[in-house]
Amino acid sequence: MQDVVRVAAIPFHSQPGETEANLARLSTEARAAAAAGAHLALLPELSLTGFIPNHPTGDHNAWLRQALAAARAAAQPIPGPATDALARIASETGLYLAAGLLEDTGNVLHNTHVLVGPEGLLGAWRKLHVPMFEMPFYNGGTALPVVATPLGRIGINICFDALIPESTRLLAVQNAEIVLFPFAADPAPGTPEAWAAWAQPALQARCVENGIFGIAANYLGHVQCAGAEQSFPGGAAVFGPRGNLIAGPTAGTLVAELRRDELLSARAEPEALFRFRRPEIYGPLTRL
């Protein structure tokens, strides 16, 4: 890992199906993060193609058909025009940039987050665990890569995945150093504070369990599609490898520094938790 990595967690507003407009706003945010000295910027879940609201109040059958058609229309191949545009922004700003999109793989869609750098597309992560309200739109993924970059070894867990311990452990066994946690969550009463209270315990646990840095950014703003609406409060936070809060939580963009010496120190602790794994006795976990 680089000695100091300056990261930006960016709560971000996008509208479903408005990929070009979303990219234009994303470019503005990326340039602001680069101007603030960031090396790495995280955008929320589905930030490129927009989050399709999933709490209809009218005819559910009509809504579902319209919403599925909208999801199909918005979905993008990887690689494709959207990731090419994202890579151009990374090249122009010098940033490593992570953003989310509905991925078109042919017969099915996935909720996918990509990482691009000045050198181009580096990796893609599909959401593993799909909440019930989101199940009509995309399928769960499988493999979770860890990408070696000049900044460090980076992996991604998308929203609900952060609540399931195995998701981050799949990255940790590949020696991830920095894990990005993009969210689109609106826990009651729909404030940044409510999001932080809901997400922070799980994120602190994932970081201390695995000896990693964690960066989280939540979706921001009001979305409309197929007659349904939903609002997201934003929120951002950065955590250290002891589960400590480095910065935030804040409602808006957060810039913070990750230090390699903190990572090494945490992993050298006598009770660094990852060291005490016993994978040889965990077989029943894969059979039940």
C-alpha positions as a Markdown table, in Angstrom:
| # | Residue | x | y | z |
|---|---|---|---|---|
| 1 | Met | 0.0 | 0.0 | 0.0 |
| 2 | Gln | 1.2 | 3.5 | -0.7 |
| 3 | Asp | 2.4 | 5.4 | 2.4 |
| 4 | Val | -0.5 | 7.9 | 2.3 |
| 5 | Val | -3.7 | 7.4 | 0.3 |
| 6 | Arg | -6.0 | 10.4 | 0.2 |
| 7 | Val | -9.6 | 9.2 | -0.4 |
| 8 | Ala | -12.9 | 11.0 | -1.2 |
| 9 | Ala | -16.2 | 9.5 | -0.3 |
| 10 | Ile | -18.9 | 11.3 | -2.4 |
| 11 | Pro | -22.6 | 11.1 | -1.7 |
| 12 | Phe | -24.0 | 11.5 | -5.1 |
| 13 | His | -27.4 | 12.1 | -6.8 |
| 14 | Ser | -28.3 | 10.5 | -10.1 |
| 15 | Gln | -31.5 | 9.7 | -11.9 |
| 16 | Pro | -32.4 | 6.3 | -13.4 |
| 17 | Gly | -31.9 | 6.1 | -17.1 |
| 18 | Glu | -30.1 | 9.5 | -17.4 |
| 19 | Thr | -26.6 | 8.1 | -17.8 |
| 20 | Glu | -25.2 | 11.0 | -19.8 |
| 21 | Ala | -26.4 | 13.6 | -17.3 |
| 22 | Asn | -25.2 | 11.4 | -14.4 |
| 23 | Leu | -21.8 | 11.2 | -16.0 |
| 24 | Ala | -21.6 | 14.9 | -16.4 |
| 25 | Arg | -22.3 | 15.5 | -12.7 |
| 26 | Leu | -19.9 | 12.7 | -11.8 |
| 27 | Ser | -17.2 | 14.4 | -13.8 |
| 28 | Thr | -17.7 | 17.6 | -11.9 |
| 29 | Glu | -17.5 | 15.7 | -8.5 |
| 30 | Ala | -14.4 | 13.9 | -9.6 |
| 31 | Arg | -12.6 | 17.1 | -10.6 |
| 32 | Ala | -13.5 | 18.6 | -7.2 |
| 33 | Ala | -12.1 | 15.5 | -5.5 |
| 34 | Ala | -8.9 | 15.7 | -7.5 |
| 35 | Ala | -8.6 | 19.4 | -6.7 |
| 36 | Ala | -8.8 | 18.4 | -3.0 |
| 37 | Gly | -5.8 | 16.2 | -3.4 |
| 38 | Ala | -7.7 | 12.8 | -3.5 |
| 39 | His | -6.0 | 9.8 | -5.1 |
| 40 | Leu | -9.2 | 7.6 | -4.9 |
| 41 | Ala | -12.8 | 8.6 | -5.1 |
| 42 | Leu | -15.9 | 6.4 | -4.3 |
| 43 | Leu | -19.3 | 7.1 | -5.7 |
| 44 | Pro | -22.4 | 5.3 | -4.3 |
| 45 | Glu | -24.2 | 2.2 | -5.6 |
| 46 | Leu | -25.7 | 2.5 | -9.1 |
| 47 | Ser | -24.4 | 6.1 | -9.4 |
| 48 | Leu | -23.9 | 5.8 | -13.2 |
| 49 | Thr | -27.2 | 4.4 | -14.3 |
| 50 | Gly | -29.3 | 5.5 | -11.3 |
| 51 | Phe | -31.2 | 3.7 | -8.6 |
| 52 | Ile | -34.7 | 2.5 | -9.6 |
| 53 | Pro | -37.1 | 3.1 | -6.7 |
| 54 | Asn | -38.8 | -0.1 | -5.6 |
| 55 | His | -41.6 | 0.9 | -3.2 |
| 56 | Pro | -44.6 | 1.3 | -5.6 |
| 57 | Thr | -47.9 | 2.5 | -4.1 |
| 58 | Gly | -50.2 | 1.7 | -7.1 |
| 59 | Asp | -50.8 | -1.2 | -9.4 |
| 60 | His | -47.8 | -3.5 | -8.6 |
| 61 | Asn | -48.1 | -5.5 | -11.9 |
| 62 | Ala | -48.0 | -2.4 | -14.0 |
| 63 | Trp | -45.2 | -0.8 | -12.0 |
| 64 | Leu | -43.1 | -4.0 | -12.2 |
| 65 | Arg | -43.4 | -4.2 | -16.0 |
| 66 | Gln | -42.5 | -0.6 | -16.5 |
| 67 | Ala | -39.6 | -0.7 | -13.9 |
| 68 | Leu | -38.1 | -3.8 | -15.5 |
| 69 | Ala | -38.3 | -2.2 | -18.9 |
| 70 | Ala | -36.5 | 0.9 | -17.5 |
| 71 | Ala | -33.8 | -1.2 | -15.9 |
| 72 | Arg | -33.2 | -3.0 | -19.2 |
| 73 | Ala | -33.0 | 0.3 | -21.1 |
| 74 | Ala | -30.5 | 1.8 | -18.6 |
| 75 | Ala | -28.2 | -1.2 | -18.2 |
| 76 | Gln | -24.8 | -1.0 | -19.7 |
| 77 | Pro | -22.2 | -3.7 | -20.9 |
| 78 | Ile | -18.8 | -3.9 | -19.2 |
| 79 | Pro | -16.7 | -2.7 | -20.8 |
| 80 | Gly | -18.8 | -0.3 | -22.7 |
| 81 | Pro | -19.6 | 3.3 | -23.4 |
| 82 | Ala | -20.3 | 4.2 | -19.7 |
| 83 | Thr | -17.1 | 2.6 | -18.4 |
| 84 | Asp | -15.2 | 4.1 | -21.3 |
| 85 | Ala | -16.5 | 7.6 | -20.3 |
| 86 | Leu | -15.6 | 6.9 | -16.6 |
| 87 | Ala | -12.1 | 5.9 | -17.6 |
| 88 | Arg | -11.7 | 9.1 | -19.6 |
| 89 | Ile | -12.6 | 11.1 | -16.4 |
| 90 | Ala | -10.0 | 9.1 | -14.5 |
| 91 | Ser | -7.4 | 9.7 | -17.1 |
| 92 | Glu | -8.1 | 13.5 | -17.1 |
| 93 | Thr | -8.1 | 13.8 | -13.4 |
| 94 | Gly | -5.5 | 11.2 | -12.4 |
| 95 | Leu | -8.0 | 9.7 | -10.0 |
| 96 | Tyr | -8.8 | 6.1 | -9.3 |
| 97 | Leu | -12.6 | 6.2 | -9.5 |
| 98 | Ala | -15.2 | 3.7 | -8.3 |
| 99 | Ala | -18.9 | 4.0 | -9.5 |
| 100 | Gly | -21.9 | 1.8 | -9.9 |
| 101 | Leu | -24.2 | 0.7 | -12.7 |
| 102 | Leu | -26.8 | -1.8 | -13.8 |
| 103 | Glu | -24.7 | -4.2 | -15.9 |
| 104 | Asp | -26.2 | -5.9 | -18.9 |
| 105 | Thr | -24.8 | -9.4 | -19.3 |
| 106 | Gly | -27.4 | -10.6 | -21.8 |
| 107 | Asn | -30.2 | -12.7 | -20.2 |
| 108 | Val | -29.8 | -11.1 | -16.7 |
| 109 | Leu | -28.7 | -7.9 | -15.1 |
| 110 | His | -26.3 | -7.3 | -12.2 |
| 111 | Asn | -25.8 | -4.5 | -9.8 |
| 112 | Thr | -22.1 | -3.8 | -10.4 |
| 113 | His | -19.4 | -1.5 | -9.2 |
| 114 | Val | -16.4 | -0.8 | -11.3 |
| 115 | Leu | -13.0 | 0.6 | -10.5 |
| 116 | Val | -11.1 | 2.6 | -13.2 |
| 117 | Gly | -7.8 | 4.4 | -13.1 |
| 118 | Pro | -5.8 | 6.5 | -15.5 |
| 119 | Glu | -4.8 | 3.2 | -17.1 |
| 120 | Gly | -8.4 | 2.2 | -17.8 |
| 121 | Leu | -10.9 | -0.3 | -16.4 |
| 122 | Leu | -9.3 | -2.3 | -13.5 |
| 123 | Gly | -12.1 | -4.4 | -12.1 |
| 124 | Ala | -15.8 | -5.0 | -11.6 |
| 125 | Trp | -17.7 | -6.3 | -8.6 |
| 126 | Arg | -21.3 | -7.7 | -8.7 |
| 127 | Lys | -23.5 | -7.4 | -5.7 |
| 128 | Leu | -23.7 | -10.8 | -4.0 |
| 129 | His | -26.6 | -10.6 | -1.7 |
| 130 | Val | -29.8 | -9.0 | -3.2 |
| 131 | Pro | -32.4 | -7.6 | -0.8 |
| 132 | Met | -36.0 | -8.7 | -1.5 |
| 133 | Phe | -37.2 | -5.4 | -2.9 |
| 134 | Glu | -34.4 | -5.4 | -5.4 |
| 135 | Met | -34.7 | -9.0 | -6.5 |
| 136 | Pro | -36.9 | -8.2 | -9.6 |
| 137 | Phe | -34.1 | -6.2 | -11.2 |
| 138 | Tyr | -30.9 | -8.1 | -11.0 |
| 139 | Asn | -29.2 | -11.3 | -10.1 |
| 140 | Gly | -26.6 | -11.9 | -7.4 |
| 141 | Gly | -23.0 | -12.1 | -8.4 |
| 142 | Thr | -20.3 | -14.7 | -7.4 |
| 143 | Ala | -16.6 | -13.9 | -7.6 |
| 144 | Leu | -15.1 | -10.9 | -5.8 |
| 145 | Pro | -11.7 | -9.8 | -7.2 |
| 146 | Val | -9.1 | -7.8 | -5.4 |
| 147 | Val | -7.2 | -5.4 | -7.7 |
| 148 | Ala | -3.6 | -4.4 | -7.1 |
| 149 | Thr | -3.1 | -0.7 | -7.8 |
| 150 | Pro | -0.3 | 1.7 | -7.0 |
| 151 | Leu | -2.5 | 2.9 | -4.1 |
| 152 | Gly | -2.9 | -0.5 | -2.6 |
| 153 | Arg | -5.0 | -3.7 | -3.0 |
| 154 | Ile | -8.6 | -2.7 | -3.4 |
| 155 | Gly | -11.9 | -4.6 | -3.3 |
| 156 | Ile | -15.6 | -3.6 | -3.1 |
| 157 | Asn | -18.7 | -4.8 | -1.2 |
| 158 | Ile | -21.9 | -3.3 | -2.4 |
| 159 | Cys | -24.5 | -2.0 | 0.2 |
| 160 | Phe | -26.3 | -5.1 | 1.7 |
| 161 | Asp | -23.1 | -7.1 | 1.2 |
| 162 | Ala | -21.4 | -5.1 | 3.9 |
| 163 | Leu | -23.9 | -6.5 | 6.4 |
| 164 | Ile | -22.9 | -10.1 | 5.6 |
| 165 | Pro | -19.5 | -10.9 | 7.2 |
| 166 | Glu | -18.4 | -13.4 | 4.5 |
| 167 | Ser | -18.6 | -10.7 | 1.8 |
| 168 | Thr | -15.6 | -8.8 | 3.2 |
| 169 | Arg | -13.8 | -11.9 | 4.3 |
| 170 | Leu | -13.7 | -13.0 | 0.6 |
| 171 | Leu | -11.7 | -9.9 | -0.1 |
| 172 | Ala | -9.5 | -10.2 | 3.0 |
| 173 | Val | -8.3 | -13.7 | 2.1 |
| 174 | Gln | -7.0 | -12.1 | -1.0 |
| 175 | Asn | -5.1 | -9.6 | 1.1 |
| 176 | Ala | -7.3 | -6.6 | 0.4 |
| 177 | Glu | -6.0 | -3.4 | 2.1 |
| 178 | Ile | -8.7 | -1.0 | 1.1 |
| 179 | Val | -12.4 | -2.0 | 0.8 |
| 180 | Leu | -14.9 | 0.3 | -0.8 |
| 181 | Phe | -18.5 | 0.2 | 0.5 |
| 182 | Pro | -20.9 | 2.0 | -1.9 |
| 183 | Phe | -24.5 | 2.2 | -0.5 |
| 184 | Ala | -28.0 | 3.1 | -1.6 |
| 185 | Ala | -29.8 | 3.0 | 1.7 |
| 186 | Asp | -32.6 | 5.0 | 3.3 |
| 187 | Pro | -33.2 | 3.7 | 6.9 |
| 188 | Ala | -35.9 | 5.6 | 8.8 |
| 189 | Pro | -36.2 | 8.4 | 9.4 |
| 190 | Gly | -34.3 | 9.1 | 6.2 |
| 191 | Thr | -31.5 | 11.3 | 7.5 |
| 192 | Pro | -27.7 | 11.1 | 7.2 |
| 193 | Glu | -27.5 | 10.4 | 10.9 |
| 194 | Ala | -30.0 | 7.5 | 10.5 |
| 195 | Trp | -27.9 | 6.0 | 7.7 |
| 196 | Ala | -24.7 | 6.3 | 9.8 |
| 197 | Ala | -26.4 | 4.7 | 12.9 |
| 198 | Trp | -27.5 | 1.8 | 10.6 |
| 199 | Ala | -24.3 | 1.3 | 8.6 |
| 200 | Gln | -21.5 | 2.1 | 11.1 |
| 201 | Pro | -21.7 | -0.9 | 13.4 |
| 202 | Ala | -21.4 | -3.3 | 10.5 |
| 203 | Leu | -18.6 | -1.3 | 8.8 |
| 204 | Gln | -16.6 | -1.1 | 11.9 |
| 205 | Ala | -16.9 | -4.8 | 12.5 |
| 206 | Arg | -15.9 | -5.6 | 8.9 |
| 207 | Cys | -12.8 | -3.5 | 9.2 |
| 208 | Val | -11.6 | -4.8 | 12.5 |
| 209 | Glu | -12.4 | -8.4 | 11.6 |
| 210 | Asn | -10.3 | -8.2 | 8.5 |
| 211 | Gly | -7.6 | -5.6 | 9.3 |
| 212 | Ile | -8.7 | -3.3 | 6.4 |
| 213 | Phe | -9.4 | 0.4 | 5.7 |
| 214 | Gly | -13.1 | 1.0 | 4.7 |
| 215 | Ile | -14.6 | 3.9 | 2.8 |
| 216 | Ala | -18.4 | 4.3 | 2.6 |
| 217 | Ala | -20.5 | 6.6 | 0.5 |
| 218 | Asn | -24.3 | 6.6 | 0.3 |
| 219 | Tyr | -26.7 | 7.6 | -2.5 |
| 220 | Leu | -28.1 | 11.1 | -2.3 |
| 221 | Gly | -31.4 | 12.7 | -3.4 |
| 222 | His | -34.9 | 11.9 | -4.8 |
| 223 | Val | -35.4 | 9.4 | -7.6 |
| 224 | Gln | -38.4 | 8.7 | -9.7 |
| 225 | Cys | -39.2 | 5.9 | -12.2 |
| 226 | Ala | -42.3 | 4.0 | -13.4 |
| 227 | Gly | -44.5 | 6.0 | -11.0 |
| 228 | Ala | -42.5 | 5.1 | -7.9 |
| 229 | Glu | -40.3 | 7.4 | -5.8 |
| 230 | Gln | -37.6 | 7.1 | -3.2 |
| 231 | Ser | -35.4 | 9.5 | -1.3 |
| 232 | Phe | -31.8 | 8.9 | 0.0 |
| 233 | Pro | -30.1 | 10.9 | 2.6 |
| 234 | Gly | -26.5 | 10.7 | 1.5 |
| 235 | Gly | -23.7 | 10.1 | 4.1 |
| 236 | Ala | -20.0 | 9.3 | 4.1 |
| 237 | Ala | -17.5 | 7.8 | 6.5 |
| 238 | Val | -14.0 | 6.4 | 6.6 |
| 239 | Phe | -12.8 | 3.6 | 8.9 |
| 240 | Gly | -9.5 | 2.2 | 10.0 |
| 241 | Pro | -8.2 | -1.4 | 10.3 |
| 242 | Arg | -8.9 | -1.4 | 14.1 |
| 243 | Gly | -12.6 | -0.6 | 13.4 |
| 244 | Asn | -11.8 | 3.0 | 14.4 |
| 245 | Leu | -13.6 | 5.9 | 12.8 |
| 246 | Ile | -11.1 | 8.0 | 10.8 |
| 247 | Ala | -13.4 | 10.6 | 9.5 |
| 248 | Gly | -17.2 | 11.3 | 9.4 |
| 249 | Pro | -19.8 | 10.4 | 9.3 |
| 250 | Thr | -20.8 | 13.4 | 7.3 |
| 251 | Ala | -23.8 | 14.3 | 5.1 |
| 252 | Gly | -21.7 | 15.5 | 2.2 |
| 253 | Thr | -18.4 | 14.7 | 0.5 |
| 254 | Leu | -15.6 | 13.5 | 2.9 |
| 255 | Val | -11.9 | 13.6 | 2.2 |
| 256 | Ala | -9.6 | 11.7 | 4.5 |
| 257 | Glu | -6.1 | 10.1 | 4.6 |
| 258 | Leu | -5.3 | 6.4 | 4.9 |
| 259 | Arg | -1.8 | 5.7 | 6.2 |
| 260 | Arg | 0.1 | 2.5 | 5.6 |
| 261 | Asp | 1.8 | 2.6 | 9.0 |
| 262 | Glu | -1.6 | 2.4 | 10.6 |
| 263 | Leu | -2.4 | -0.7 | 8.6 |
| 264 | Leu | 0.9 | -2.4 | 9.5 |
| 265 | Ser | 0.5 | -1.4 | 13.1 |
| 266 | Ala | -3.0 | -2.8 | 13.3 |
| 267 | Arg | -2.0 | -6.1 | 11.7 |
| 268 | Ala | 0.9 | -6.4 | 14.1 |
| 269 | Glu | -1.3 | -6.2 | 17.2 |
| 270 | Pro | -1.2 | -9.4 | 19.3 |
| 271 | Glu | -4.9 | -9.9 | 18.9 |
| 272 | Ala | -5.3 | -8.9 | 15.3 |
| 273 | Leu | -8.4 | -10.9 | 14.6 |
| 274 | Phe | -7.7 | -12.1 | 11.1 |
| 275 | Arg | -4.6 | -14.0 | 12.4 |
| 276 | Phe | -6.8 | -16.3 | 14.5 |
| 277 | Arg | -8.9 | -17.7 | 11.6 |
| 278 | Arg | -9.3 | -21.5 | 11.6 |
| 279 | Pro | -10.5 | -22.2 | 8.0 |
| 280 | Glu | -9.9 | -26.0 | 8.5 |
| 281 | Ile | -12.9 | -26.1 | 10.9 |
| 282 | Tyr | -15.3 | -23.9 | 9.0 |
| 283 | Gly | -16.4 | -26.6 | 6.5 |
| 284 | Pro | -20.0 | -26.8 | 7.9 |
| 285 | Leu | -20.5 | -23.1 | 6.9 |
| 286 | Thr | -20.4 | -24.1 | 3.3 |
| 287 | Arg | -22.7 | -27.1 | 3.7 |
| 288 | Leu | -25.6 | -25.5 | 5.7 |
